[in-house]
Amino acid sequence: MKRISLGILLMFVFVVFASCAINKLDNSLDYKTAGYVSLKPIEETLGVDEFIDLRPQGTTSDAKKWLGFIPGVLWIDFVSETPDTYSGFSTYNSFPFKSSFSRAIYNDISRNRLFRRVFYLPEDRYANTALRLEGILRQTTLKERCYFYGSGFYAWCTRIIGLPYISYEVTLDITLRLRRLSDNEIIWTHELRGNREDAYYNIYQLMMGKEDKHILSYNFSKILEEKIPPVMESLRETLSRHNP
């Protein structure tokens, strides 16, 4: 009995000290591209506006269990339409996505000098610009798959010994559009869609994140990193037709 009590005490102490060592992870969606860095800047001024959030404001509550491929392992899936406000198995207190995505794209456009001058309109509302980049946030879905080993035993021991705990699948759907302010006409529209899967994380990997980012921020940033260069090429081609 004493050995059992001592084991429980040591486990508790281990968990307390491990939790004290949790890194403060970056929840921003900043990313870096070099796909259009060498191009000549467009001779226009651009304002990047805060995106409009049109995502479904709810989460599923009818998650089901399925038998896994490993004997004795079950999993349960949760789908969150708004992962920045709710996450079934991990905390994710991000800055509002309508600001996070617009700021990340603004930072990348500025860094790559795509335009002669770029303003972030939420911080410089009265900037005099010829063009305005707008965005409609349509979907940021998170599918969380949580792995079960046995029943109640899973809740503590399997996490502490480092068995896989959770995997993620994220999807992103944003409508980008460019507005010419001289006549208030939308001259370019683009659907930015992407998805990523990130599997088999244990609790310690979740605490460490990836490249100092929270796992979800990392994956959304990677989608932007992959999809933005062709988006900006499309935007440049459109402007070259309007301004030959």
FENFEN-V623659 format. One line per field, one symbol per residue. psi: psi as a letter, one per 20 degrees, with the letter a starting at -180 (. if undefined). Layout:
psi: ???
This chain:
psi: ghhgggggghgggggghhhijpqoqpjrkqrprkhkhiqpqplrppporpqpokqpmrqqjlqqqqpaippiprqppppphmiiipphjqpnmrqphhhgghgggggggghilhqhppqohhimhjpoqhqppqqoohpmppopopppncdhhhhgghghijqpgqqqpqqpopoqqppoihjkpoipqpooqrqqpoqmqrhhhhhhapljqqgghgghhhgghhhgghghgggghghhhhm.
